[in-house]
Amino acid sequence: MKLSLRGEYALRALIVLGLNYDQPVVPIQMISQQQNIPKRFLEQILNDLKSSGVLESKRGVKGGYRLARPPEQIKLATVIRQIEGALAPVSCVSEFYYERCSCPNESTCAIRSVMKEVRDAIVKIVEGMTVAELCERAKRLRRESAHPMDYVI
């Protein structure tokens, strides 16, 4: 799996929406400015996430987007699969997007075996991580970077 710019932007937008979950909606302009994402591109991404049930929207002057469920209930794997497709680095090891590979015998293919381990590691991380945890990590990293070391040795 390679996270495209579209996938990165989707996750960055979810951080803003997760951190502002207590708000009725978050204007798209606010997400765009905070995360430096082109507004038109962001609109497409947010519409995809809305279509998949991850987000809700409100139209109009006071419109915007919000998470459809609490951030603790939205797994990163769901979002990444919606935006990127398979989590697997090669299609022959994908659980949801399997395609027969070109090797002569899948059961004895060493490359496939390694790529299955890679897929399993990716799945374990993103299935176990929620938007809420991503937001907590973002807050922690901001706090840590706000207090640079007094001196460097």
C-alpha positions in Angstrom: 0.0 0.0 0.0 1.2 3.4 -0.9 -0.7 6.3 0.6 -1.4 8.8 -2.1 -1.7 12.6 -1.6 -5.5 12.0 -1.7 -5.2 9.5 1.2 -2.9 11.8 3.2 -5.3 14.8 2.7 -8.2 12.6 3.8 -6.4 11.7 7.0 -5.4 15.3 7.6 -9.0 16.5 7.2 -10.1 13.8 9.6 -7.7 15.1 12.2 -9.4 18.6 11.9 -12.9 17.1 12.0 -11.9 14.8 15.0 -10.4 17.7 17.0 -13.6 19.7 16.3 -16.1 16.9 16.9 -17.9 19.0 19.5 -18.8 21.5 16.8 -22.0 21.2 14.8 -20.0 21.4 11.5 -16.5 22.4 10.4 -16.4 24.7 7.3 -14.4 23.3 4.4 -12.5 26.6 4.2 -11.2 26.0 7.8 -10.0 22.5 7.0 -8.4 23.7 3.7 -6.6 26.6 5.5 -5.4 24.6 8.6 -4.1 21.7 6.5 -3.0 23.6 3.4 -5.2 21.5 1.1 -6.6 22.9 -2.1 -10.3 23.5 -1.5 -11.5 21.8 -4.7 -9.5 18.7 -4.1 -10.6 18.6 -0.5 -14.3 18.9 -1.6 -13.9 15.7 -3.8 -12.2 13.8 -0.9 -14.8 14.9 1.6 -17.7 13.9 -0.8 -16.2 10.5 -1.1 -16.0 10.1 2.6 -19.6 11.3 2.9 -20.7 8.8 0.3 -19.1 6.0 2.3 -20.8 7.1 5.6 -17.8 8.4 7.3 -18.9 12.1 7.2 -22.1 14.1 7.2 -22.5 17.5 5.7 -24.7 20.6 6.0 -25.2 22.9 3.0 -25.4 26.6 3.1 -23.6 29.6 4.5 -23.2 28.0 7.9 -22.5 24.6 6.3 -19.6 22.2 6.5 -18.7 18.7 7.4 -18.7 16.6 10.6 -17.8 13.0 11.4 -20.9 10.7 11.1 -19.8 8.8 14.2 -17.7 9.5 17.2 -14.0 9.6 16.3 -13.5 6.5 18.6 -15.6 4.5 16.2 -13.9 5.3 12.9 -10.9 3.1 12.1 -8.2 4.4 9.8 -8.4 1.2 7.8 -12.0 2.1 6.8 -11.0 5.5 5.6 -7.8 4.3 3.8 -9.7 1.5 2.0 -12.4 4.0 0.9 -9.8 6.4 -0.5 -7.0 4.1 -1.6 -8.5 0.7 -2.1 -6.5 -2.3 -0.9 -4.1 -2.1 2.0 -2.0 -4.8 0.5 1.3 -3.9 -1.3 0.4 -6.5 -4.1 -3.1 -7.5 -5.1 -2.5 -11.3 -4.7 -2.4 -10.9 -0.9 -5.3 -8.5 -0.5 -8.2 -9.7 1.6 -10.8 -7.4 0.0 -9.3 -6.7 -3.5 -7.7 -10.1 -4.3 -6.4 -10.6 -7.9 -4.6 -13.7 -9.0 -0.9 -13.0 -9.4 1.3 -13.8 -12.3 3.7 -16.1 -10.4 3.4 -19.8 -11.4 2.4 -21.1 -8.0 1.0 -18.7 -5.3 1.5 -21.2 -2.5 5.3 -21.4 -3.0 6.0 -17.8 -4.0 8.5 -16.3 -1.6 7.7 -12.7 -2.7 4.0 -13.2 -2.0 4.8 -14.7 1.4 6.8 -11.6 2.4 4.2 -9.2 1.0 1.5 -11.0 3.0 3.5 -10.3 6.2 3.8 -6.6 5.1 0.0 -6.5 4.5 -0.7 -8.1 7.9 1.5 -5.5 9.7 -0.2 -2.7 7.9 -3.7 -4.1 8.7 -2.8 -4.6 12.3 -1.8 -1.0 12.7 -4.6 0.8 10.8 -7.4 -1.6 12.0 -6.3 -0.8 15.5 -6.0 2.9 15.1 -9.1 5.2 15.3 -9.5 8.8 14.3 -9.6 9.6 18.0 -6.2 8.1 18.6 -4.8 9.9 15.5 -6.1 13.2 17.0 -4.5 12.4 20.4 -1.2 11.7 18.6 -1.5 15.0 16.7 -2.1 16.9 20.0 0.8 15.1 21.7 3.2 15.8 18.9 2.2 19.5 18.9 2.8 19.7 22.6 6.2 18.0 22.3 7.3 20.3 19.5 6.2 23.4 21.4 8.8 22.8 24.0 12.2 22.5 22.2 15.1 21.3 24.2 16.9 24.1 26.2 20.2 23.0 24.7 21.6 20.5 22.3 24.6 18.4 23.1 
